[in-house]
Amino acid sequence: MSLLIGGVISAIFGLISLIFFWSDFMTIIRGSLPIFLLLGGALAVYVGIDELQEKEREERRRHEEEIEKAQKEIELVRAQAESYKEELNKLRESKQ
């Protein structure tokens, strides 16, 4: 309960101080606005670069998966070709 009362009193004093020191408050806001914009822009650039790198990593991973899949298919086709060669050789030998 005492925390609630202390919070209300602090809010009232803060509002009164804001009214009396409005010009000083606005000076601080005007002075800090360029810094906030600069930091916000730098953060946006950082996040954008990170997102581009993440997309590149994801694309590289997808290409690697496709290459692995293609290599497995090639191995299967080679194995089938070998079995067909063996079968053809057996047929040739049985014909002779």
JOGIMO-V134481 format. One line per field, one symbol per residue. ss: DSSP state (2 for helix, 1 for strand, 0 for the rest). phi: phi as a letter, one per 30 degrees, with the letter a starting at -180 (. if undefined). Layout:
BEGIN
ss = ???
phi = ???
END
This chain:
BEGIN
ss = 022222222222222222220222222222222222222222222222222222222222222222222222222222222222222222222220
phi = .dddddddddddddddddddceddddddddddeddddddddddddddddddddddddddddddddddddddddddddddddddddddddddddddd
END
